[in-house]
Amino acid sequence: MTNEPLTATPSGDRICRCVARHSPVPMELHRHHVWPLGEGGPDTSLNLRWLCPSQHSSVHRLWREYQKHGGKPPWDVLRHYNKNARDLVAEGWAQAHPPLILF
């Protein structure tokens, strides 16, 4: 692992999509790697999203639940996270753990 600075910027508008509208508007947004760098994800614009601090924390907690449950957390865990968080983590997990194709 290198200590090189991250160079990619998330594509798209600089807004968090965790809710229809934030109130109050977040003072800052975080860059989030959908497929985490620590799991081999790329530092590219397509792998980055803007998230408010609350959603960013929530997504990382849900990622740990995916790890704990081998990529299939039960609904009684998933239901505590909003659709945006569930979709982001499912997308990243699918990229990090593609299905094996046996010939």
C-alpha positions in Angstrom: 0.0 0.0 0.0 1.3 3.4 -1.0 0.8 6.8 0.7 0.1 8.5 -2.6 -2.7 11.1 -2.6 -6.0 10.1 -4.1 -6.5 11.9 -7.4 -9.9 10.9 -8.6 -13.0 13.1 -8.0 -16.5 11.6 -7.9 -18.4 12.0 -11.1 -21.8 13.8 -11.0 -23.3 16.6 -9.0 -21.8 17.4 -5.6 -24.9 16.3 -3.6 -25.7 13.4 -1.3 -28.5 11.2 -2.6 -29.3 9.4 0.7 -32.5 11.4 1.1 -34.7 13.4 -1.3 -33.6 16.6 0.5 -31.3 17.3 3.4 -32.4 19.6 6.1 -30.2 21.2 7.0 -27.9 21.0 4.0 -24.7 19.2 5.0 -21.7 21.6 5.5 -19.4 19.1 3.9 -19.6 16.0 1.7 -17.3 13.0 1.8 -15.8 11.1 -1.1 -16.7 7.4 -0.8 -15.2 4.6 -2.8 -18.1 2.2 -3.7 -15.6 -0.7 -4.0 -13.3 0.2 -1.1 -9.6 0.8 -1.9 -8.7 -1.7 0.9 -10.6 -4.4 -1.0 -8.8 -3.7 -4.2 -11.1 -1.0 -5.6 -9.8 1.5 -8.0 -9.4 5.2 -7.3 -11.5 6.3 -10.3 -14.3 8.8 -10.8 -16.7 5.9 -11.6 -16.0 4.3 -8.3 -16.6 7.4 -6.2 -19.8 9.0 -4.8 -20.4 12.1 -2.8 -22.0 11.3 0.6 -23.0 13.3 3.6 -21.1 12.4 6.8 -24.0 10.5 8.3 -24.6 8.4 5.1 -20.8 7.8 4.8 -20.7 6.3 8.3 -23.8 4.3 7.6 -22.4 2.8 4.4 -19.2 1.7 6.2 -21.2 0.1 9.0 -23.3 -1.8 6.4 -20.1 -2.9 4.6 -18.9 -4.5 7.8 -22.3 -6.3 8.1 -21.7 -7.7 4.6 -18.3 -8.9 5.6 -19.7 -10.5 8.8 -22.4 -12.3 6.8 -20.4 -13.3 3.8 -22.1 -10.8 1.5 -25.7 -11.8 2.5 -26.8 -9.9 5.6 -30.3 -10.8 6.8 -33.2 -8.5 6.3 -33.4 -7.7 10.0 -30.0 -6.1 9.6 -30.6 -4.5 6.1 -33.9 -2.9 7.1 -32.0 -0.5 9.4 -30.3 1.1 6.4 -31.9 3.3 3.7 -32.2 2.2 0.1 -29.3 4.4 -1.0 -27.0 2.8 1.5 -28.2 -0.7 0.6 -27.7 -0.1 -3.1 -24.2 1.4 -2.7 -22.9 -1.4 -0.6 -24.5 -4.1 -2.8 -22.9 -2.5 -5.9 -19.5 -2.3 -4.2 -19.8 -5.9 -2.9 -20.7 -7.2 -6.3 -17.6 -5.5 -7.8 -15.3 -6.7 -5.1 -16.7 -10.3 -5.1 -17.8 -11.2 -8.6 -19.5 -14.6 -9.0 -17.2 -17.5 -10.0 -17.8 -18.8 -13.5 -17.0 -22.5 -13.8 -16.4 -24.0 -17.2 
